[in-house]
Amino acid sequence: MRTTHLAPRYHPPGGSYAKTTQKGHDGEKELNYGQDAQAEGETRPKITKQPQGCLIAEGCGRIAEFLAQAPWNKKWEGLGATQPELEKHLHSHNSTCHRLTMMLEELPTEAIPTVDSKILQQIHRTLQNSMTPDWPEEWLQPEIFTPGFDAMISEIAQFETLRLGFLITIKETLLGVYDKLTNTHMTEMVKQPPQTAHLLDMKPALTWVQFILPEELTHSPQQSTPLQETFGPLGEIAEIFLFMPRPEDFIIFHGSLKIPNIDVILSPQHNLIMIKNPNHSSLPIRSAAAPHYPTRRQALGTLVTLSLRDRDRHEATVVAIEQNYWLREWVYMIRIEEIGKPPELLMTILDRGSNSQDISTRISPKAIMLTDGDVTLFFNEFERPTQVTIIQKGSPGFYETVRIVNPLQAKLSPRIKVQDIESHRLFTVDMSPPDIAKPRERYSLDRHSN
């Protein structure tokens, strides 16, 4: 276990909380929160013009305001994955807990309602128990080892996610007490306050994602812009931690994001950013044998069209692919950009044809422009590439094609078959992407390739 050299745990010399016995990760212990409320009241200046409930409410409001700023007032840039760096993260957490216990003990709790007093006592005990002198390595082991990613950075990401979720929960609990004390007609909280728990027992509504930047972005002083543009559409970013000049960093999001099991995402600048998403129980599939669809598969960076109900067809770019074993569909994360609207990321699957029932999350390859006499390919009903010749444009979205069909019986003569084929199903030999994508390989991405 790694150890740190922190100041001794704080035990306040005075306060209004009674002696209690509490149980946490450090075992059962007895904490003496000072003299009783009467002795405390004798030394505190008397305030008669303002009800005690209002003072308590103001105190809870001040603590909540501190919590709304304290976790976010430090720039997490230029970090390092070293033992001293772990101590910084742990010291920051312990210092915040220490400050909060002091602020709680300054509250004039003589006249606080019993229910609210119990809530504040619970917060106080939880803060005391959550201060730890040692880095909790055994609690931060990643479930899955991802090759190429630093395990220590993964531990820091998990710890910071727990820490921020812990502080957010305490803030929301205090705001609930504040609302109740400032609204005399409120007998109960509008909603049940969040359940405060030990830091390492938290299940925060936060999501962290670790990533490795490409070389062209590793030393760039303007890293935040492509990161915000790439990951911002996924959800609300709580904090970005940059380990410059290392290429490996992580982001914490508000909420429990449903991110596909992907290992790479394409930035709007067409940089490939490697991904580690701890919310999946297995590593992403890097190759999957599956039969062809009745259309060609899409590669990263290619343009597709998306059909949305009650809206026109939109052009979008494939930015990530979740490969799955047959029979499960592959999931394509696409980026939609419309003038006057923020970019949107949408999870989609390939359109198997015009008979699809739900077209709201289906994509088609961007249709190519063909002329009479062009020779193209498409996947037939047996999912085999078949050569056809363009006769002319047919109904909207279709081309009239002709091909020679060889019969199974040798004594029969070949016949000519004329067929209308959807334009997005047609492709040429030089534009057909591979059926199995290899996103970790460095290859040229052409934004206007089809």
C-alpha positions in Angstrom: 0.0 0.0 0.0 1.2 3.5 -0.8 1.5 5.8 2.2 1.5 9.6 2.5 2.7 12.0 5.2 -0.3 14.1 6.1 -1.1 16.1 9.2 -3.0 14.2 12.0 -6.7 13.9 11.6 -8.5 16.9 13.0 -10.3 16.6 16.3 -12.1 19.9 17.1 -11.5 21.2 20.7 -15.1 22.5 21.0 -18.4 22.5 19.4 -22.1 21.7 19.8 -22.1 18.0 18.9 -22.3 15.4 21.7 -19.9 12.5 22.1 -20.8 9.8 19.7 -19.6 6.4 18.6 -19.3 5.9 14.9 -18.4 3.1 12.6 -16.7 3.5 9.3 -13.9 2.0 7.1 -11.4 2.7 9.9 -13.4 0.6 12.4 -15.5 1.6 15.4 -14.2 4.7 17.1 -15.3 7.3 19.7 -15.3 10.9 18.7 -15.7 13.7 21.3 -17.2 16.8 19.6 -16.6 19.1 22.6 -18.7 20.5 25.4 -22.4 20.4 25.5 -24.6 23.0 23.8 -25.3 24.9 27.0 -21.6 25.6 27.7 -21.1 26.5 24.1 -24.0 28.9 24.2 -22.5 30.7 27.2 -19.4 31.7 25.4 -21.1 32.6 22.1 -22.4 36.2 21.6 -26.1 36.4 22.0 -28.1 37.2 19.0 -31.7 38.0 19.8 -32.9 39.9 16.8 -32.6 37.0 14.4 -34.1 33.5 15.0 -31.6 30.7 15.5 -33.3 28.8 12.6 -32.3 31.6 10.2 -28.7 31.6 11.4 -28.6 27.9 10.9 -30.0 28.2 7.5 -27.5 30.9 6.6 -24.7 28.7 7.8 -25.9 25.7 5.7 -26.2 28.1 2.8 -22.6 29.2 3.3 -21.3 25.7 3.4 -23.3 24.7 0.3 -21.8 27.8 -1.5 -18.3 26.7 -0.5 -19.0 23.3 -1.9 -20.3 24.8 -5.1 -16.9 26.4 -5.6 -14.2 24.4 -3.7 -14.1 21.3 -5.9 -13.8 23.4 -9.0 -11.5 26.2 -8.0 -8.2 24.4 -8.9 -6.8 24.1 -12.4 -6.0 20.4 -12.9 -3.3 20.9 -15.5 0.3 19.8 -15.8 -0.4 16.8 -13.5 1.9 13.8 -13.1 1.3 10.1 -12.4 3.7 9.9 -9.5 3.6 9.1 -5.8 3.8 12.8 -4.8 0.9 13.5 -7.2 -1.2 10.9 -5.3 -0.5 12.8 -2.1 -1.7 16.0 -3.7 -5.1 14.5 -4.6 -5.4 12.9 -1.1 -4.3 16.1 0.7 -6.8 18.1 -1.3 -9.6 15.8 -0.2 -8.6 15.7 3.4 -8.2 19.5 3.6 -11.7 20.0 2.2 -13.2 17.5 4.7 -11.3 19.2 7.5 -12.7 22.6 6.5 -16.2 21.3 6.3 -16.1 19.8 9.8 -15.0 23.2 11.1 -17.8 25.0 9.3 -20.4 22.5 10.7 -19.1 23.0 14.2 -19.5 26.8 13.9 -23.3 26.4 13.3 -25.5 27.7 16.2 -27.2 24.3 16.7 -28.9 25.0 20.0 -32.4 25.5 18.5 -32.1 23.3 15.4 -34.9 20.8 14.9 -34.1 17.3 15.9 -34.5 15.8 12.4 -32.2 18.4 10.9 -29.7 18.0 13.8 -29.4 14.3 13.0 -28.7 15.0 9.4 -25.9 17.5 10.2 -24.5 15.0 12.7 -24.5 12.3 10.1 -22.6 14.6 7.7 -20.1 15.5 10.4 -19.4 11.8 11.2 -19.2 10.9 7.5 -16.6 13.7 6.9 -14.6 12.6 9.8 -14.6 9.0 8.7 -13.8 9.9 5.1 -10.5 11.6 5.9 -7.7 9.0 5.4 -4.0 9.2 5.8 -3.3 6.5 3.1 -4.0 6.3 -0.6 -6.8 3.8 -0.9 -5.1 1.7 -3.5 -7.0 -1.5 -2.7 -10.3 0.3 -3.3 -9.3 1.8 -6.7 -8.1 -1.2 -8.6 -9.6 -1.0 -12.2 -11.9 -3.9 -13.0 -10.3 -4.3 -16.4 -6.7 -3.7 -17.4 -6.6 -1.8 -20.6 -3.3 -2.2 -22.6 -1.7 1.1 -23.3 -3.3 3.0 -20.4 -1.6 4.0 -17.2 -3.1 2.2 -14.2 -2.1 5.0 -11.8 -4.0 7.6 -13.8 -7.0 5.3 -13.7 -6.8 5.2 -9.9 -6.6 9.0 -9.8 -9.6 9.2 -12.1 -11.7 6.9 -10.0 -10.7 8.7 -6.8 -11.5 12.1 -8.1 -14.9 10.8 -9.4 -15.7 9.5 -5.9 -14.5 12.7 -4.3 -16.6 15.0 -6.5 -19.6 12.8 -6.1 -19.1 12.8 -2.3 -19.0 16.6 -2.1 -21.9 17.0 -4.4 -24.0 14.7 -2.2 -23.1 16.7 0.9 -24.0 19.9 -0.8 -27.4 18.7 -2.0 -28.1 17.4 1.5 -27.3 20.8 3.1 -29.4 22.6 0.5 -32.3 20.4 1.5 -31.8 21.5 5.2 -31.5 25.1 4.1 -34.8 24.9 2.0 -36.6 23.4 5.0 -35.4 26.0 7.5 -36.1 28.9 5.2 -39.6 27.7 4.3 -41.7 27.7 7.5 -44.6 26.0 5.7 -42.5 23.1 4.6 -42.9 20.2 7.1 -40.9 17.8 5.0 -38.3 18.1 2.4 -39.7 18.2 -1.1 -37.6 15.2 -2.0 -35.6 12.7 0.0 -32.1 14.1 0.6 -29.3 12.1 -0.9 -27.9 9.4 1.4 -24.5 10.4 2.6 -22.0 7.6 2.8 -18.3 7.0 3.3 -16.2 8.3 0.4 -15.3 4.8 -0.8 -18.9 3.6 -0.5 -20.1 6.3 -2.8 -22.0 5.5 -6.0 -21.8 8.9 -7.6 -23.9 10.0 -10.6 -20.7 10.8 -12.4 -18.8 9.1 -15.2 -15.1 9.2 -16.0 -13.4 8.4 -19.2 -9.6 8.1 -19.7 -8.1 9.0 -23.1 -4.8 9.2 -24.9 -4.3 12.1 -27.3 -2.5 11.8 -30.6 1.0 13.2 -31.0 -0.2 16.3 -32.7 -2.3 17.3 -29.7 0.0 16.1 -26.9 2.1 19.3 -26.7 -0.5 21.7 -28.0 -1.2 24.6 -25.6 -4.8 24.7 -26.9 -5.8 21.2 -25.8 -9.0 22.2 -24.1 -10.7 23.3 -27.3 -10.6 20.0 -29.2 -11.4 18.2 -26.0 -14.5 20.3 -25.4 -15.6 19.9 -29.0 -15.0 16.1 -29.0 -16.4 15.1 -25.6 -18.7 18.0 -24.9 -21.6 16.6 -26.9 -21.4 13.3 -24.9 -22.6 15.1 -21.8 -22.0 17.9 -19.3 -18.2 18.0 -18.4 -17.5 18.4 -14.7 -13.7 18.6 -14.9 -10.9 17.9 -17.2 -7.6 16.6 -15.8 -4.5 17.1 -18.0 -1.3 15.3 -17.4 0.9 17.4 -19.7 3.2 16.8 -21.3 1.9 13.2 -21.2 -0.6 12.3 -23.9 -2.9 10.6 -21.3 -5.6 12.4 -19.4 -9.2 11.9 -18.1 -12.5 13.7 -18.0 -15.3 13.5 -15.4 -18.9 14.0 -16.6 -22.0 14.8 -14.6 -24.5 12.0 -14.9 -24.3 8.3 -15.7 -23.5 8.5 -19.4 -24.3 5.6 -21.7 -21.2 5.5 -23.9 -20.7 2.6 -26.3 -17.9 0.2 -25.7 -15.4 2.0 -28.0 -11.7 2.2 -28.0 -11.3 5.3 -30.2 -13.2 8.5 -31.1 -12.6 11.0 -33.9 -12.3 14.7 -33.0 -13.9 17.3 -35.2 -10.3 18.1 -36.4 -10.1 14.4 -37.5 -7.6 13.4 -34.8 -7.9 9.9 -33.4 -8.2 9.9 -29.6 -7.9 6.5 -27.8 -10.6 5.8 -25.2 -10.8 3.8 -21.9 -14.3 3.6 -20.6 -14.5 1.8 -17.2 -18.3 1.4 -17.4 -18.1 -1.7 -19.5 -17.2 -5.1 -18.1 -15.1 -6.2 -21.1 -12.6 -4.6 -23.5 -13.9 -3.4 -26.9 -13.9 -5.8 -29.7 -11.2 -4.7 -32.2 -12.4 -7.0 -35.0 -15.5 -9.1 -35.4 -16.3 -11.6 -38.2 -19.8 -10.8 -39.5 -21.5 -11.2 -42.8 -22.0 -8.2 -45.1 -25.1 -6.1 -44.7 -27.1 -5.2 -47.8 -25.0 -2.1 -47.8 -21.3 -1.4 -47.2 -20.0 -0.8 -43.7 -18.8 2.6 -42.8 -15.3 3.6 -41.6 -14.3 6.3 -39.2 -14.5 9.7 -40.7 -16.8 8.8 -43.6 -20.0 10.8 -44.3 -23.4 9.2 -43.9 -27.0 10.3 -44.1 -29.4 10.0 -41.2 -33.2 9.9 -41.6 -35.1 11.5 -38.7 -38.9 11.4 -38.4 -40.5 14.7 -39.4 -37.2 16.1 -40.5 -35.1 16.2 -43.6 -32.2 13.8 -44.1 -29.1 15.0 -42.4 -25.5 14.5 -43.3 -23.3 13.3 -40.4 -19.8 12.0 -39.8 -18.9 8.6 -38.2 -16.8 9.4 -35.2 -16.8 6.0 -33.3 -17.8 2.4 -33.9 -18.8 -0.2 -31.4 -18.1 -3.5 -33.0 -20.2 -6.5 -31.9 -20.3 -10.2 -32.8 -23.0 -11.3 -35.1 -26.0 -11.3 -34.5 -25.7 -8.0 -32.6 -25.7 -4.8 -34.7 -22.6 -2.7 -34.8 -23.3 0.7 -33.2 -22.1 3.8 -35.1 -21.6 7.1 -33.1 -22.2 9.9 -35.5 -21.7 13.7 -35.2 -24.4 15.9 -36.5 -23.7 19.6 -37.1 -26.4 22.1 -38.0 -26.0 25.8 -38.4 -27.2 27.6 -35.3 -27.3 24.5 -33.2 -24.7 22.8 -31.0 -23.1 19.6 -32.3 -25.0 16.4 -31.4 -23.6 12.9 -31.0 -26.1 10.1 -31.8 -25.9 6.3 -31.5 -27.1 4.6 -34.7 -27.1 1.4 -36.7 -26.9 0.7 -40.4 -30.0 0.9 -42.5 -30.7 -2.5 -44.0 -33.1 -1.2 -46.6 -36.2 0.8 -47.3 -38.4 -1.6 -45.4 -36.9 -0.8 -42.0 -39.6 0.0 -39.4 -37.7 2.4 -37.2 -35.6 4.9 -39.2 -35.0 7.4 -36.4 -31.5 6.0 -35.5 -30.5 4.4 -38.8 -27.8 5.6 -41.1 -27.0 5.0 -44.8 -23.8 5.6 -46.6 -23.7 8.9 -48.4 -25.1 8.3 -51.8 -22.6 8.7 -54.7 -23.3 10.5 -58.0 -23.3 8.2 -60.9 -23.8 8.6 -64.6 -25.2 6.4 -67.3 -22.8 3.5 -68.1 -20.9 3.6 -64.8 -19.9 0.2 -63.5 -20.6 -0.2 -59.7 -21.1 -2.9 -57.1 -23.7 -3.7 -54.5 -24.4 -6.6 -52.1 -27.1 -8.9 -53.4 -29.6 -11.0 -51.5 -26.9 -13.5 -50.8 -24.7 -10.7 -49.3 -22.2 -11.1 -52.1 -20.7 -8.1 -54.0 -22.3 -8.0 -57.4 -21.3 -5.9 -60.4 -24.0 -3.8 -62.2 -24.0 -1.2 -64.9 -26.0 2.1 -64.4 -28.7 2.6 -67.0 -30.2 5.8 -65.7 -31.6 7.5 -62.7 -34.8 5.9 -61.5 -37.3 7.1 -58.9 -35.9 9.5 -56.2 -33.0 7.8 -54.4 -32.7 4.9 -56.9 -30.7 4.0 -60.0 -31.9 1.7 -62.7 -29.2 -1.0 -63.2 -28.6 -4.0 -65.4 -26.4 -7.0 -64.9 -25.9 -10.5 -66.4 -27.1 -13.4 -64.2 -25.6 -16.8 -64.8 -27.9 -19.6 -64.1 -27.0 -22.5 -61.8 -27.5 -25.0 -64.6 -24.9 -24.9 -67.3 -27.3 -25.8 -70.1 -29.2 -22.6 -69.5 -28.1 -19.4 -71.1 -27.2 -16.3 -69.1 -30.0 -13.7 -68.8 -30.1 -10.0 -68.3 -31.7 -8.6 -65.1 -32.8 -5.0 -64.8 -33.2 -3.8 -61.1 -33.8 -0.5 -59.4 -31.2 -0.2 -56.5 -31.1 2.4 -53.7 -28.3 4.8 -54.4 -26.7 4.4 -51.0 -26.2 0.6 -51.6 -24.0 1.3 -54.6 -20.3 1.7 -54.4 -17.1 1.4 -56.5 -14.1 -0.8 -55.9 -11.8 2.1 -54.9 -14.3 3.5 -52.3 -15.4 0.3 -50.5 -14.2 0.5 -46.9 -13.0 -2.7 -45.2 -15.6 -4.8 -43.5 -13.5 -5.0 -40.4 -12.2 -1.7 -39.1 -8.9 -1.3 -37.4 -9.2 2.0 -35.6 -5.9 1.8 -33.7 -3.9 1.8 -36.9 -2.9 5.2 -38.2 -4.4 5.8 -41.5 -5.4 8.9 -43.5 -8.9 10.1 -42.9 -10.6 12.0 -45.7 -13.6 14.0 -44.5 -15.2 13.8 -47.9 -14.6 10.1 -48.5 -17.7 7.9 -49.0 
